[in-house]
Amino acid sequence: MKLYQFLKWKCLTNSGGQAKHLISTGSVSVNGQIETRRGRRLIHGDLVSFGNIQEIFSDEDPSGRKLGN
C-alpha cells in the first residue's frame, strides 16, 4: 500500500489530496525518517508518524486476510 493511501485508509486525513500535500511538505515520517514520496510503498511493520499520531502498517486486515498492493 502506498503511504498516501494508508493515511487516507486510517482516516488520518480527509482526502487523498490532503494526504499527498502533507507528505510533500514533510509532515509525515516513516520509521523515524521524514518521507516526501507520496508513492512510498509501505511494508509490514513500518511505523508511520503524523503529528502526535503513530500507526504501524500491517499488510493484513483485522480478519487476517492479506491486503492487496
C-alpha positions as CSV (number, residue, x, y, z in Angstrom):
1,M,0.0,0.0,0.0
2,K,1.3,3.5,-0.8
3,L,1.9,6.0,2.0
4,Y,-0.8,8.4,0.9
5,Q,-3.4,5.6,0.6
6,F,-2.5,4.4,4.2
7,L,-3.1,7.9,5.6
8,K,-6.5,8.1,4.0
9,W,-7.4,4.5,4.8
10,K,-6.7,5.0,8.5
11,C,-8.7,8.3,8.4
12,L,-5.7,10.4,9.4
13,T,-6.6,12.7,6.5
14,N,-9.9,13.8,5.0
15,S,-8.8,13.0,1.4
16,G,-6.1,11.6,-0.7
17,G,-5.2,15.1,-1.9
18,Q,-4.7,16.2,1.7
19,A,-2.5,13.2,2.4
20,K,-0.4,14.0,-0.7
21,H,0.0,17.6,0.4
22,L,1.1,16.7,4.0
23,I,3.6,14.2,2.7
24,S,5.1,16.6,0.2
25,T,5.5,19.3,2.9
26,G,7.5,16.8,5.1
27,S,4.8,16.4,7.8
28,V,4.8,12.6,7.7
29,S,7.6,10.2,8.7
30,V,8.2,6.5,8.2
31,N,10.3,4.7,10.7
32,G,11.6,8.0,12.1
33,Q,12.6,9.5,8.7
34,I,10.7,12.3,7.1
35,E,9.1,10.9,3.9
36,T,8.2,13.2,1.0
37,R,7.5,10.5,-1.6
38,R,3.7,10.1,-1.6
39,G,4.1,6.8,-3.6
40,R,6.4,5.2,-1.0
41,R,5.3,1.6,-0.6
42,L,4.9,0.5,3.0
43,I,5.9,-2.9,4.2
44,H,4.6,-4.8,7.2
45,G,5.8,-3.3,10.4
46,D,6.6,0.2,9.1
47,L,5.9,2.9,11.7
48,V,4.1,5.9,10.2
49,S,4.0,9.1,12.2
50,F,1.9,12.2,11.6
51,G,1.7,14.9,14.3
52,N,1.1,13.1,17.6
53,I,-0.2,10.0,15.9
54,Q,1.7,6.9,15.2
55,E,0.4,3.9,13.3
56,I,2.1,0.6,12.5
57,F,1.4,-0.6,9.0
58,S,0.1,-4.2,8.8
59,D,-0.4,-5.9,5.4
60,E,-3.4,-7.8,6.9
61,D,-6.9,-6.7,7.6
62,P,-8.5,-7.3,11.1
63,S,-9.6,-10.8,10.0
64,G,-6.1,-11.8,9.0
65,R,-6.5,-11.6,5.2
66,K,-3.6,-10.1,3.2
67,L,-4.2,-6.6,1.8
68,G,-3.6,-6.1,-1.9
69,N,-1.0,-3.6,-3.1
